[in-house]
């Protein structure tokens, strides 16, 4: 991605973000919804991208196509969220399985000491 060489002031950065949002957010959000299949996630990640832009652009200057930068950043954020969600699901399932095994062992230990067995065979 090529960047404009001129240094922009923060006001220029905010104007570029606002302009990109006004002119391209409809197409950007539609593309993200099509790619992700999730309207809420598409909106959230596009907003995240708009919050990241003012942090990045003053250092590297405003990109030639701010709307494309926002859409690409939003898509990458969405991919990160989906990966995190999948990882969390796997970890939660693993923890649940471990908790179930530990509970069963605890109950069987109590039963072996003479209490009534809660898991009928």
Jmol script that loads the backbone (N, CA, C; Angstrom):
load data "model"
ATOM      1  N   UNK A   1       0.842  -1.166   0.000  1.00  0.00           N
ATOM      2  CA  UNK A   1       0.000   0.000   0.000  1.00  0.00           C
ATOM      3  C   UNK A   1       0.893   1.237   0.000  1.00  0.00           C
ATOM      4  N   UNK A   2       0.657   2.129  -0.933  1.00  0.00           N
ATOM      5  CA  UNK A   2       1.459   3.349  -1.017  1.00  0.00           C
ATOM      6  C   UNK A   2       0.845   4.428  -0.137  1.00  0.00           C
ATOM      7  N   UNK A   3       1.693   5.223   0.456  1.00  0.00           N
ATOM      8  CA  UNK A   3       1.237   6.286   1.333  1.00  0.00           C
ATOM      9  C   UNK A   3       1.594   7.637   0.751  1.00  0.00           C
ATOM     10  N   UNK A   4       0.761   8.620   1.038  1.00  0.00           N
ATOM     11  CA  UNK A   4       1.028   9.992   0.629  1.00  0.00           C
ATOM     12  C   UNK A   4       2.230  10.469   1.428  1.00  0.00           C
ATOM     13  N   UNK A   5       3.161  11.143   0.769  1.00  0.00           N
ATOM     14  CA  UNK A   5       4.410  11.512   1.433  1.00  0.00           C
ATOM     15  C   UNK A   5       4.273  12.711   2.351  1.00  0.00           C
ATOM     16  N   UNK A   6       3.342  13.589   2.095  1.00  0.00           N
ATOM     17  CA  UNK A   6       3.183  14.785   2.902  1.00  0.00           C
ATOM     18  C   UNK A   6       2.737  14.436   4.324  1.00  0.00           C
ATOM     19  N   UNK A   7       3.307  15.097   5.323  1.00  0.00           N
ATOM     20  CA  UNK A   7       2.900  14.872   6.699  1.00  0.00           C
ATOM     21  C   UNK A   7       1.561  15.561   6.954  1.00  0.00           C
ATOM     22  N   UNK A   8       0.659  14.826   7.510  1.00  0.00           N
ATOM     23  CA  UNK A   8      -0.674  15.348   7.797  1.00  0.00           C
ATOM     24  C   UNK A   8      -0.774  15.731   9.265  1.00  0.00           C
ATOM     25  N   UNK A   9      -1.531  16.743   9.539  1.00  0.00           N
ATOM     26  CA  UNK A   9      -1.869  17.095  10.905  1.00  0.00           C
ATOM     27  C   UNK A   9      -2.997  16.194  11.362  1.00  0.00           C
ATOM     28  N   UNK A  10      -3.236  16.118  12.673  1.00  0.00           N
ATOM     29  CA  UNK A  10      -4.317  15.272  13.194  1.00  0.00           C
ATOM     30  C   UNK A  10      -5.656  15.659  12.580  1.00  0.00           C
ATOM     31  N   UNK A  11      -5.858  16.930  12.345  1.00  0.00           N
ATOM     32  CA  UNK A  11      -7.112  17.372  11.750  1.00  0.00           C
ATOM     33  C   UNK A  11      -7.283  16.762  10.364  1.00  0.00           C
ATOM     34  N   UNK A  12      -6.203  16.683   9.604  1.00  0.00           N
ATOM     35  CA  UNK A  12      -6.251  16.062   8.288  1.00  0.00           C
ATOM     36  C   UNK A  12      -6.579  14.574   8.400  1.00  0.00           C
ATOM     37  N   UNK A  13      -6.044  13.938   9.422  1.00  0.00           N
ATOM     38  CA  UNK A  13      -6.320  12.514   9.637  1.00  0.00           C
ATOM     39  C   UNK A  13      -7.803  12.317   9.905  1.00  0.00           C
ATOM     40  N   UNK A  14      -8.356  13.113  10.806  1.00  0.00           N
ATOM     41  CA  UNK A  14      -9.783  12.989  11.132  1.00  0.00           C
ATOM     42  C   UNK A  14     -10.647  13.299   9.921  1.00  0.00           C
ATOM     43  N   UNK A  15     -10.254  14.267   9.129  1.00  0.00           N
ATOM     44  CA  UNK A  15     -11.010  14.588   7.916  1.00  0.00           C
ATOM     45  C   UNK A  15     -10.963  13.425   6.926  1.00  0.00           C
ATOM     46  N   UNK A  16      -9.824  12.794   6.799  1.00  0.00           N
ATOM     47  CA  UNK A  16      -9.698  11.653   5.891  1.00  0.00           C
ATOM     48  C   UNK A  16     -10.568  10.483   6.359  1.00  0.00           C
ATOM     49  N   UNK A  17     -10.591  10.250   7.666  1.00  0.00           N
ATOM     50  CA  UNK A  17     -11.433   9.186   8.216  1.00  0.00           C
ATOM     51  C   UNK A  17     -12.906   9.498   7.965  1.00  0.00           C
ATOM     52  N   UNK A  18     -13.300  10.730   8.251  1.00  0.00           N
ATOM     53  CA  UNK A  18     -14.697  11.130   8.057  1.00  0.00           C
ATOM     54  C   UNK A  18     -15.094  11.024   6.589  1.00  0.00           C
ATOM     55  N   UNK A  19     -14.226  11.464   5.707  1.00  0.00           N
ATOM     56  CA  UNK A  19     -14.510  11.407   4.270  1.00  0.00           C
ATOM     57  C   UNK A  19     -14.637   9.950   3.816  1.00  0.00           C
ATOM     58  N   UNK A  20     -13.716   9.113   4.250  1.00  0.00           N
ATOM     59  CA  UNK A  20     -13.767   7.696   3.879  1.00  0.00           C
ATOM     60  C   UNK A  20     -15.049   7.059   4.406  1.00  0.00           C
ATOM     61  N   UNK A  21     -15.433   7.418   5.621  1.00  0.00           N
ATOM     62  CA  UNK A  21     -16.659   6.860   6.191  1.00  0.00           C
ATOM     63  C   UNK A  21     -17.884   7.298   5.389  1.00  0.00           C
ATOM     64  N   UNK A  22     -17.973   8.582   5.108  1.00  0.00           N
ATOM     65  CA  UNK A  22     -19.133   9.107   4.361  1.00  0.00           C
ATOM     66  C   UNK A  22     -19.223   8.512   2.962  1.00  0.00           C
ATOM     67  N   UNK A  23     -18.102   8.431   2.284  1.00  0.00           N
ATOM     68  CA  UNK A  23     -18.118   8.032   0.880  1.00  0.00           C
ATOM     69  C   UNK A  23     -18.124   6.518   0.674  1.00  0.00           C
ATOM     70  N   UNK A  24     -17.498   5.788   1.561  1.00  0.00           N
ATOM     71  CA  UNK A  24     -17.275   4.365   1.281  1.00  0.00           C
ATOM     72  C   UNK A  24     -17.801   3.405   2.339  1.00  0.00           C
ATOM     73  N   UNK A  25     -18.352   3.902   3.447  1.00  0.00           N
ATOM     74  CA  UNK A  25     -18.723   2.972   4.517  1.00  0.00           C
ATOM     75  C   UNK A  25     -19.811   2.002   4.081  1.00  0.00           C
ATOM     76  N   UNK A  26     -20.735   2.453   3.222  1.00  0.00           N
ATOM     77  CA  UNK A  26     -21.785   1.554   2.746  1.00  0.00           C
ATOM     78  C   UNK A  26     -21.220   0.363   2.000  1.00  0.00           C
ATOM     79  N   UNK A  27     -20.319   0.642   1.069  1.00  0.00           N
ATOM     80  CA  UNK A  27     -19.687  -0.446   0.303  1.00  0.00           C
ATOM     81  C   UNK A  27     -18.787  -1.284   1.203  1.00  0.00           C
ATOM     82  N   UNK A  28     -18.070  -0.612   2.102  1.00  0.00           N
ATOM     83  CA  UNK A  28     -17.167  -1.330   3.002  1.00  0.00           C
ATOM     84  C   UNK A  28     -17.926  -2.272   3.917  1.00  0.00           C
ATOM     85  N   UNK A  29     -19.019  -1.784   4.511  1.00  0.00           N
ATOM     86  CA  UNK A  29     -19.794  -2.625   5.428  1.00  0.00           C
ATOM     87  C   UNK A  29     -20.463  -3.756   4.658  1.00  0.00           C
ATOM     88  N   UNK A  30     -20.937  -3.476   3.440  1.00  0.00           N
ATOM     89  CA  UNK A  30     -21.561  -4.518   2.621  1.00  0.00           C
ATOM     90  C   UNK A  30     -20.547  -5.613   2.278  1.00  0.00           C
ATOM     91  N   UNK A  31     -19.348  -5.202   1.913  1.00  0.00           N
ATOM     92  CA  UNK A  31     -18.307  -6.182   1.604  1.00  0.00           C
ATOM     93  C   UNK A  31     -17.938  -7.022   2.813  1.00  0.00           C
ATOM     94  N   UNK A  32     -17.850  -6.363   3.974  1.00  0.00           N
ATOM     95  CA  UNK A  32     -17.527  -7.099   5.197  1.00  0.00           C
ATOM     96  C   UNK A  32     -18.643  -8.072   5.571  1.00  0.00           C
ATOM     97  N   UNK A  33     -19.902  -7.640   5.429  1.00  0.00           N
ATOM     98  CA  UNK A  33     -21.022  -8.526   5.736  1.00  0.00           C
ATOM     99  C   UNK A  33     -20.999  -9.726   4.793  1.00  0.00           C
ATOM    100  N   UNK A  34     -20.737  -9.468   3.529  1.00  0.00           N
ATOM    101  CA  UNK A  34     -20.660 -10.555   2.553  1.00  0.00           C
ATOM    102  C   UNK A  34     -19.539 -11.528   2.906  1.00  0.00           C
ATOM    103  N   UNK A  35     -18.400 -11.003   3.292  1.00  0.00           N
ATOM    104  CA  UNK A  35     -17.234 -11.823   3.625  1.00  0.00           C
ATOM    105  C   UNK A  35     -17.446 -12.592   4.929  1.00  0.00           C
ATOM    106  N   UNK A  36     -18.016 -11.893   5.944  1.00  0.00           N
ATOM    107  CA  UNK A  36     -18.129 -12.474   7.279  1.00  0.00           C
ATOM    108  C   UNK A  36     -19.450 -13.199   7.519  1.00  0.00           C
ATOM    109  N   UNK A  37     -20.493 -12.743   6.842  1.00  0.00           N
ATOM    110  CA  UNK A  37     -21.813 -13.307   7.092  1.00  0.00           C
ATOM    111  C   UNK A  37     -22.394 -12.893   8.435  1.00  0.00           C
ATOM    112  N   UNK A  38     -21.903 -11.797   8.989  1.00  0.00           N
ATOM    113  CA  UNK A  38     -22.337 -11.350  10.316  1.00  0.00           C
ATOM    114  C   UNK A  38     -22.372  -9.824  10.338  1.00  0.00           C
ATOM    115  N   UNK A  39     -23.575  -9.273  10.335  1.00  0.00           N
ATOM    116  CA  UNK A  39     -23.751  -7.823  10.281  1.00  0.00           C
ATOM    117  C   UNK A  39     -23.135  -7.134  11.500  1.00  0.00           C
ATOM    118  N   UNK A  40     -23.418  -7.657  12.687  1.00  0.00           N
ATOM    119  CA  UNK A  40     -22.918  -7.025  13.917  1.00  0.00           C
ATOM    120  C   UNK A  40     -21.393  -7.033  13.983  1.00  0.00           C
ATOM    121  N   UNK A  41     -20.794  -8.158  13.635  1.00  0.00           N
ATOM    122  CA  UNK A  41     -19.332  -8.247  13.629  1.00  0.00           C
ATOM    123  C   UNK A  41     -18.746  -7.273  12.613  1.00  0.00           C
ATOM    124  N   UNK A  42     -19.361  -7.175  11.439  1.00  0.00           N
ATOM    125  CA  UNK A  42     -18.884  -6.257  10.404  1.00  0.00           C
ATOM    126  C   UNK A  42     -18.906  -4.815  10.905  1.00  0.00           C
ATOM    127  N   UNK A  43     -19.987  -4.417  11.550  1.00  0.00           N
ATOM    128  CA  UNK A  43     -20.060  -3.057  12.092  1.00  0.00           C
ATOM    129  C   UNK A  43     -19.005  -2.823  13.166  1.00  0.00           C
ATOM    130  N   UNK A  44     -18.871  -3.793  14.068  1.00  0.00           N
ATOM    131  CA  UNK A  44     -17.912  -3.652  15.173  1.00  0.00           C
ATOM    132  C   UNK A  44     -16.479  -3.496  14.683  1.00  0.00           C
ATOM    133  N   UNK A  45     -16.083  -4.340  13.739  1.00  0.00           N
ATOM    134  CA  UNK A  45     -14.694  -4.286  13.293  1.00  0.00           C
ATOM    135  C   UNK A  45     -14.422  -3.051  12.442  1.00  0.00           C
ATOM    136  N   UNK A  46     -15.429  -2.562  11.718  1.00  0.00           N
ATOM    137  CA  UNK A  46     -15.232  -1.319  10.964  1.00  0.00           C
ATOM    138  C   UNK A  46     -15.041  -0.151  11.938  1.00  0.00           C
ATOM    139  N   UNK A  47     -15.799  -0.150  13.024  1.00  0.00           N
ATOM    140  CA  UNK A  47     -15.608   0.886  14.049  1.00  0.00           C
ATOM    141  C   UNK A  47     -14.228   0.763  14.685  1.00  0.00           C
ATOM    142  N   UNK A  48     -13.794  -0.463  14.942  1.00  0.00           N
ATOM    143  CA  UNK A  48     -12.443  -0.669  15.488  1.00  0.00           C
ATOM    144  C   UNK A  48     -11.385  -0.106  14.551  1.00  0.00           C
ATOM    145  N   UNK A  49     -11.552  -0.361  13.262  1.00  0.00           N
ATOM    146  CA  UNK A  49     -10.589   0.146  12.272  1.00  0.00           C
ATOM    147  C   UNK A  49     -10.552   1.666  12.289  1.00  0.00           C
ATOM    148  N   UNK A  50     -11.707   2.273  12.464  1.00  0.00           N
ATOM    149  CA  UNK A  50     -11.758   3.739  12.509  1.00  0.00           C
ATOM    150  C   UNK A  50     -11.087   4.292  13.762  1.00  0.00           C
ATOM    151  N   UNK A  51     -11.060   3.508  14.812  1.00  0.00           N
ATOM    152  CA  UNK A  51     -10.352   3.932  16.021  1.00  0.00           C
ATOM    153  C   UNK A  51      -8.839   3.717  15.895  1.00  0.00           C
ATOM    154  N   UNK A  52      -8.443   2.744  15.107  1.00  0.00           N
ATOM    155  CA  UNK A  52      -7.018   2.465  14.911  1.00  0.00           C
ATOM    156  C   UNK A  52      -6.378   3.491  13.982  1.00  0.00           C
ATOM    157  N   UNK A  53      -7.131   3.952  12.984  1.00  0.00           N
ATOM    158  CA  UNK A  53      -6.594   4.878  11.981  1.00  0.00           C
ATOM    159  C   UNK A  53      -5.922   6.110  12.591  1.00  0.00           C
ATOM    160  N   UNK A  54      -6.557   6.822  13.531  1.00  0.00           N
ATOM    161  CA  UNK A  54      -5.884   8.005  14.061  1.00  0.00           C
ATOM    162  C   UNK A  54      -4.622   7.689  14.865  1.00  0.00           C
ATOM    163  N   UNK A  55      -4.486   6.438  15.304  1.00  0.00           N
ATOM    164  CA  UNK A  55      -3.261   6.043  16.008  1.00  0.00           C
ATOM    165  C   UNK A  55      -2.128   5.790  15.012  1.00  0.00           C
ATOM    166  N   UNK A  56      -2.455   5.211  13.859  1.00  0.00           N
ATOM    167  CA  UNK A  56      -1.448   4.807  12.895  1.00  0.00           C
ATOM    168  C   UNK A  56      -1.116   5.886  11.869  1.00  0.00           C
ATOM    169  N   UNK A  57      -2.108   6.579  11.389  1.00  0.00           N
ATOM    170  CA  UNK A  57      -1.897   7.492  10.269  1.00  0.00           C
ATOM    171  C   UNK A  57      -1.002   8.688  10.567  1.00  0.00           C
ATOM    172  N   UNK A  58      -1.024   9.263  11.769  1.00  0.00           N
ATOM    173  CA  UNK A  58      -0.110  10.396  11.990  1.00  0.00           C
ATOM    174  C   UNK A  58       1.357  10.003  11.834  1.00  0.00           C
ATOM    175  N   UNK A  59       1.701   8.756  12.155  1.00  0.00           N
ATOM    176  CA  UNK A  59       3.092   8.311  12.039  1.00  0.00           C
ATOM    177  C   UNK A  59       3.465   7.959  10.605  1.00  0.00           C
ATOM    178  N   UNK A  60       2.545   7.317   9.894  1.00  0.00           N
ATOM    179  CA  UNK A  60       2.877   6.832   8.555  1.00  0.00           C
ATOM    180  C   UNK A  60       2.207   7.643   7.457  1.00  0.00           C
ATOM    181  N   UNK A  61       1.405   8.599   7.792  1.00  0.00           N
ATOM    182  CA  UNK A  61       0.612   9.461   6.921  1.00  0.00           C
ATOM    183  C   UNK A  61      -0.625   8.725   6.402  1.00  0.00           C
ATOM    184  N   UNK A  62      -1.545   9.476   5.874  1.00  0.00           N
ATOM    185  CA  UNK A  62      -2.810   8.925   5.403  1.00  0.00           C
ATOM    186  C   UNK A  62      -2.566   8.119   4.128  1.00  0.00           C
ATOM    187  N   UNK A  63      -3.098   6.900   4.044  1.00  0.00           N
ATOM    188  CA  UNK A  63      -2.907   6.099   2.835  1.00  0.00           C
ATOM    189  C   UNK A  63      -3.620   6.718   1.636  1.00  0.00           C
ATOM    190  N   UNK A  64      -3.197   6.348   0.449  1.00  0.00           N
ATOM    191  CA  UNK A  64      -3.825   6.877  -0.769  1.00  0.00           C
ATOM    192  C   UNK A  64      -5.305   6.538  -0.833  1.00  0.00           C
ATOM    193  N   UNK A  65      -5.683   5.356  -0.343  1.00  0.00           N
ATOM    194  CA  UNK A  65      -7.075   4.930  -0.349  1.00  0.00           C
ATOM    195  C   UNK A  65      -7.493   4.601   1.086  1.00  0.00           C
ATOM    196  N   UNK A  66      -7.902   5.624   1.852  1.00  0.00           N
ATOM    197  CA  UNK A  66      -8.256   5.393   3.253  1.00  0.00           C
ATOM    198  C   UNK A  66      -9.374   4.364   3.428  1.00  0.00           C
ATOM    199  N   UNK A  67     -10.353   4.364   2.518  1.00  0.00           N
ATOM    200  CA  UNK A  67     -11.458   3.416   2.637  1.00  0.00           C
ATOM    201  C   UNK A  67     -10.962   1.975   2.515  1.00  0.00           C
ATOM    202  N   UNK A  68     -10.047   1.734   1.593  1.00  0.00           N
ATOM    203  CA  UNK A  68      -9.491   0.384   1.435  1.00  0.00           C
ATOM    204  C   UNK A  68      -8.697  -0.012   2.677  1.00  0.00           C
ATOM    205  N   UNK A  69      -7.953   0.940   3.226  1.00  0.00           N
ATOM    206  CA  UNK A  69      -7.187   0.666   4.444  1.00  0.00           C
ATOM    207  C   UNK A  69      -8.131   0.295   5.580  1.00  0.00           C
ATOM    208  N   UNK A  70      -9.216   1.068   5.740  1.00  0.00           N
ATOM    209  CA  UNK A  70     -10.191   0.792   6.798  1.00  0.00           C
ATOM    210  C   UNK A  70     -10.834  -0.581   6.605  1.00  0.00           C
ATOM    211  N   UNK A  71     -11.209  -0.897   5.383  1.00  0.00           N
ATOM    212  CA  UNK A  71     -11.862  -2.180   5.111  1.00  0.00           C
ATOM    213  C   UNK A  71     -10.899  -3.344   5.352  1.00  0.00           C
ATOM    214  N   UNK A  72      -9.668  -3.208   4.906  1.00  0.00           N
ATOM    215  CA  UNK A  72      -8.677  -4.261   5.107  1.00  0.00           C
ATOM    216  C   UNK A  72      -8.386  -4.451   6.591  1.00  0.00           C
ATOM    217  N   UNK A  73      -8.226  -3.355   7.308  1.00  0.00           N
ATOM    218  CA  UNK A  73      -7.982  -3.438   8.749  1.00  0.00           C
ATOM    219  C   UNK A  73      -9.168  -4.075   9.454  1.00  0.00           C
ATOM    220  N   UNK A  74     -10.374  -3.699   9.061  1.00  0.00           N
ATOM    221  CA  UNK A  74     -11.581  -4.273   9.656  1.00  0.00           C
ATOM    222  C   UNK A  74     -11.654  -5.775   9.391  1.00  0.00           C
ATOM    223  N   UNK A  75     -11.359  -6.181   8.160  1.00  0.00           N
ATOM    224  CA  UNK A  75     -11.378  -7.607   7.823  1.00  0.00           C
ATOM    225  C   UNK A  75     -10.364  -8.371   8.666  1.00  0.00           C
ATOM    226  N   UNK A  76      -9.168  -7.817   8.819  1.00  0.00           N
ATOM    227  CA  UNK A  76      -8.142  -8.472   9.634  1.00  0.00           C
ATOM    228  C   UNK A  76      -8.572  -8.560  11.099  1.00  0.00           C
ATOM    229  N   UNK A  77      -9.210  -7.512  11.599  1.00  0.00           N
ATOM    230  CA  UNK A  77      -9.735  -7.537  12.975  1.00  0.00           C
ATOM    231  C   UNK A  77     -10.780  -8.631  13.131  1.00  0.00           C
ATOM    232  N   UNK A  78     -11.641  -8.770  12.134  1.00  0.00           N
ATOM    233  CA  UNK A  78     -12.677  -9.800  12.178  1.00  0.00           C
ATOM    234  C   UNK A  78     -12.060 -11.195  12.207  1.00  0.00           C
ATOM    235  N   UNK A  79     -11.060 -11.402  11.371  1.00  0.00           N
ATOM    236  CA  UNK A  79     -10.375 -12.701  11.346  1.00  0.00           C
ATOM    237  C   UNK A  79      -9.760 -12.990  12.712  1.00  0.00           C
ATOM    238  N   UNK A  80      -9.139 -11.985  13.330  1.00  0.00           N
ATOM    239  CA  UNK A  80      -8.565 -12.154  14.667  1.00  0.00           C
ATOM    240  C   UNK A  80      -9.643 -12.527  15.685  1.00  0.00           C
ATOM    241  N   UNK A  81     -10.781 -11.834  15.630  1.00  0.00           N
ATOM    242  CA  UNK A  81     -11.866 -12.133  16.571  1.00  0.00           C
ATOM    243  C   UNK A  81     -12.402 -13.545  16.383  1.00  0.00           C
ATOM    244  N   UNK A  82     -12.566 -13.961  15.142  1.00  0.00           N
ATOM    245  CA  UNK A  82     -13.082 -15.305  14.866  1.00  0.00           C
ATOM    246  C   UNK A  82     -12.094 -16.351  15.373  1.00  0.00           C
ATOM    247  N   UNK A  83     -10.812 -16.125  15.143  1.00  0.00           N
ATOM    248  CA  UNK A  83      -9.799 -17.066  15.648  1.00  0.00           C
ATOM    249  C   UNK A  83      -9.817 -17.126  17.170  1.00  0.00           C
ATOM    250  N   UNK A  84      -9.905 -15.962  17.802  1.00  0.00           N
ATOM    251  CA  UNK A  84      -9.955 -15.939  19.274  1.00  0.00           C
ATOM    252  C   UNK A  84     -11.192 -16.668  19.790  1.00  0.00           C
ATOM    253  N   UNK A  85     -12.320 -16.458  19.129  1.00  0.00           N
ATOM    254  CA  UNK A  85     -13.567 -17.108  19.539  1.00  0.00           C
ATOM    255  C   UNK A  85     -13.435 -18.628  19.423  1.00  0.00           C
ATOM    256  N   UNK A  86     -12.841 -19.109  18.316  1.00  0.00           N
ATOM    257  CA  UNK A  86     -12.654 -20.549  18.144  1.00  0.00           C
ATOM    258  C   UNK A  86     -11.710 -21.108  19.197  1.00  0.00           C
ATOM    259  N   UNK A  87     -10.618 -20.396  19.456  1.00  0.00           N
ATOM    260  CA  UNK A  87      -9.660 -20.830  20.472  1.00  0.00           C
ATOM    261  C   UNK A  87     -10.319 -20.878  21.845  1.00  0.00           C
ATOM    262  N   UNK A  88     -11.109 -19.864  22.158  1.00  0.00           N
ATOM    263  CA  UNK A  88     -11.804 -19.835  23.447  1.00  0.00           C
ATOM    264  C   UNK A  88     -12.771 -20.999  23.559  1.00  0.00           C
ATOM    265  N   UNK A  89     -13.490 -21.300  22.493  1.00  0.00           N
ATOM    266  CA  UNK A  89     -14.439 -22.413  22.509  1.00  0.00           C
ATOM    267  C   UNK A  89     -13.725 -23.726  22.787  1.00  0.00           C
ATOM    268  N   UNK A  90     -12.618 -23.961  22.106  1.00  0.00           N
ATOM    269  CA  UNK A  90     -11.856 -25.200  22.315  1.00  0.00           C
ATOM    270  C   UNK A  90     -11.344 -25.269  23.756  1.00  0.00           C
ATOM    271  N   UNK A  91     -10.817 -24.155  24.256  1.00  0.00           N
ATOM    272  CA  UNK A  91     -10.290 -24.150  25.627  1.00  0.00           C
ATOM    273  C   UNK A  91     -11.403 -24.367  26.644  1.00  0.00           C
ATOM    274  N   UNK A  92     -12.555 -23.756  26.411  1.00  0.00           N
ATOM    275  CA  UNK A  92     -13.678 -23.933  27.336  1.00  0.00           C
ATOM    276  C   UNK A  92     -14.162 -25.384  27.339  1.00  0.00           C
ATOM    277  N   UNK A  93     -14.216 -26.008  26.154  1.00  0.00           N
ATOM    278  CA  UNK A  93     -14.619 -27.409  26.082  1.00  0.00           C
ATOM    279  C   UNK A  93     -13.615 -28.301  26.811  1.00  0.00           C
ATOM    280  N   UNK A  94     -12.340 -28.007  26.654  1.00  0.00           N
ATOM    281  CA  UNK A  94     -11.299 -28.780  27.333  1.00  0.00           C
ATOM    282  C   UNK A  94     -11.413 -28.622  28.845  1.00  0.00           C
ATOM    283  N   UNK A  95     -11.609 -27.391  29.293  1.00  0.00           N
ATOM    284  CA  UNK A  95     -11.766 -27.145  30.736  1.00  0.00           C
ATOM    285  C   UNK A  95     -13.014 -27.817  31.287  1.00  0.00           C
ATOM    286  N   UNK A  96     -14.099 -27.776  30.511  1.00  0.00           N
ATOM    287  CA  UNK A  96     -15.333 -28.416  30.958  1.00  0.00           C
ATOM    288  C   UNK A  96     -15.149 -29.917  31.085  1.00  0.00           C
ATOM    289  N   UNK A  97     -14.480 -30.511  30.104  1.00  0.00           N
ATOM    290  CA  UNK A  97     -14.229 -31.953  30.152  1.00  0.00           C
ATOM    291  C   UNK A  97     -13.364 -32.304  31.366  1.00  0.00           C
ATOM    292  N   UNK A  98     -12.331 -31.498  31.616  1.00  0.00           N
ATOM    293  CA  UNK A  98     -11.466 -31.742  32.773  1.00  0.00           C
ATOM    294  C   UNK A  98     -12.237 -31.586  34.077  1.00  0.00           C
ATOM    295  N   UNK A  99     -13.108 -30.590  34.134  1.00  0.00           N
ATOM    296  CA  UNK A  99     -13.913 -30.370  35.340  1.00  0.00           C
ATOM    297  C   UNK A  99     -14.863 -31.538  35.559  1.00  0.00           C
ATOM    298  N   UNK A 100     -15.460 -32.049  34.476  1.00  0.00           N
ATOM    299  CA  UNK A 100     -16.363 -33.194  34.591  1.00  0.00           C
ATOM    300  C   UNK A 100     -15.634 -34.421  35.115  1.00  0.00           C
ATOM    301  N   UNK A 101     -14.426 -34.665  34.589  1.00  0.00           N
ATOM    302  CA  UNK A 101     -13.627 -35.812  35.038  1.00  0.00           C
ATOM    303  C   UNK A 101     -13.266 -35.642  36.503  1.00  0.00           C
ATOM    304  N   UNK A 102     -12.831 -34.453  36.891  1.00  0.00           N
ATOM    305  CA  UNK A 102     -12.449 -34.211  38.283  1.00  0.00           C
ATOM    306  C   UNK A 102     -13.645 -34.351  39.214  1.00  0.00           C
ATOM    307  N   UNK A 103     -14.826 -33.881  38.801  1.00  0.00           N
ATOM    308  CA  UNK A 103     -16.026 -34.011  39.615  1.00  0.00           C
ATOM    309  C   UNK A 103     -16.394 -35.481  39.786  1.00  0.00           C
ATOM    310  N   UNK A 104     -16.332 -36.216  38.684  1.00  0.00           N
ATOM    311  CA  UNK A 104     -16.655 -37.647  38.746  1.00  0.00           C
ATOM    312  C   UNK A 104     -15.689 -38.362  39.699  1.00  0.00           C
ATOM    313  N   UNK A 105     -14.397 -38.051  39.603  1.00  0.00           N
ATOM    314  CA  UNK A 105     -13.410 -38.677  40.497  1.00  0.00           C
ATOM    315  C   UNK A 105     -13.694 -38.323  41.958  1.00  0.00           C
ATOM    316  N   UNK A 106     -14.039 -37.071  42.204  1.00  0.00           N
ATOM    317  CA  UNK A 106     -14.344 -36.643  43.570  1.00  0.00           C
ATOM    318  C   UNK A 106     -15.550 -37.396  44.115  1.00  0.00           C
ATOM    319  N   UNK A 107     -16.596 -37.477  43.312  1.00  0.00           N
ATOM    320  CA  UNK A 107     -17.809 -38.170  43.757  1.00  0.00           C
ATOM    321  C   UNK A 107     -17.527 -39.649  43.975  1.00  0.00           C
ATOM    322  N   UNK A 108     -16.761 -40.271  43.082  1.00  0.00           N
ATOM    323  CA  UNK A 108     -16.432 -41.689  43.252  1.00  0.00           C
ATOM    324  C   UNK A 108     -15.567 -41.909  44.487  1.00  0.00           C
ATOM    325  N   UNK A 109     -14.698 -40.958  44.781  1.00  0.00           N
ATOM    326  CA  UNK A 109     -13.881 -41.052  45.988  1.00  0.00           C
ATOM    327  C   UNK A 109     -14.768 -41.000  47.232  1.00  0.00           C
ATOM    328  N   UNK A 110     -15.724 -40.100  47.215  1.00  0.00           N
ATOM    329  CA  UNK A 110     -16.659 -40.001  48.350  1.00  0.00           C
ATOM    330  C   UNK A 110     -17.472 -41.285  48.459  1.00  0.00           C
ATOM    331  N   UNK A 111     -17.912 -41.825  47.329  1.00  0.00           N
ATOM    332  CA  UNK A 111     -18.695 -43.063  47.330  1.00  0.00           C
ATOM    333  C   UNK A 111     -17.870 -44.222  47.869  1.00  0.00           C
ATOM    334  N   UNK A 112     -16.589 -44.273  47.469  1.00  0.00           N
ATOM    335  CA  UNK A 112     -15.712 -45.349  47.945  1.00  0.00           C
ATOM    336  C   UNK A 112     -15.521 -45.289  49.454  1.00  0.00           C
ATOM    337  N   UNK A 113     -15.754 -44.113  50.028  1.00  0.00           N
ATOM    338  CA  UNK A 113     -15.637 -43.968  51.495  1.00  0.00           C
ATOM    339  C   UNK A 113     -16.943 -44.309  52.193  1.00  0.00           C
ATOM    340  N   UNK A 114     -17.951 -44.731  51.436  1.00  0.00           N
ATOM    341  CA  UNK A 114     -19.185 -45.220  52.078  1.00  0.00           C
ATOM    342  C   UNK A 114     -20.426 -44.398  51.818  1.00  0.00           C
ATOM    343  N   UNK A 115     -20.340 -43.320  51.088  1.00  0.00           N
ATOM    344  CA  UNK A 115     -21.539 -42.525  50.800  1.00  0.00           C
ATOM    345  C   UNK A 115     -22.309 -43.164  49.651  1.00  0.00           C
ATOM    346  N   UNK A 116     -23.559 -42.759  49.468  1.00  0.00           N
ATOM    347  CA  UNK A 116     -24.374 -43.287  48.370  1.00  0.00           C
ATOM    348  C   UNK A 116     -23.785 -42.808  47.039  1.00  0.00           C
ATOM    349  N   UNK A 117     -23.774 -43.699  46.048  1.00  0.00           N
ATOM    350  CA  UNK A 117     -23.201 -43.378  44.742  1.00  0.00           C
ATOM    351  C   UNK A 117     -24.207 -42.561  43.931  1.00  0.00           C
ATOM    352  N   UNK A 118     -23.841 -41.360  43.490  1.00  0.00           N
ATOM    353  CA  UNK A 118     -24.780 -40.507  42.751  1.00  0.00           C
ATOM    354  C   UNK A 118     -24.893 -40.853  41.266  1.00  0.00           C
ATOM    355  N   UNK A 119     -23.965 -41.685  40.762  1.00  0.00           N
ATOM    356  CA  UNK A 119     -23.992 -42.037  39.350  1.00  0.00           C
ATOM    357  C   UNK A 119     -24.388 -43.510  39.227  1.00  0.00           C
ATOM    358  N   UNK A 120     -25.665 -43.769  39.033  1.00  0.00           N
ATOM    359  CA  UNK A 120     -26.047 -45.182  38.907  1.00  0.00           C
ATOM    360  C   UNK A 120     -25.427 -45.773  37.637  1.00  0.00           C
ATOM    361  N   UNK A 121     -25.056 -47.000  37.727  1.00  0.00           N
ATOM    362  CA  UNK A 121     -24.423 -47.681  36.584  1.00  0.00           C
ATOM    363  C   UNK A 121     -25.444 -48.108  35.581  1.00  0.00           C
TER     364      UNK A 121
END
end "model"
wireframe off; spacefill off
backbone 0.3
color backbone group
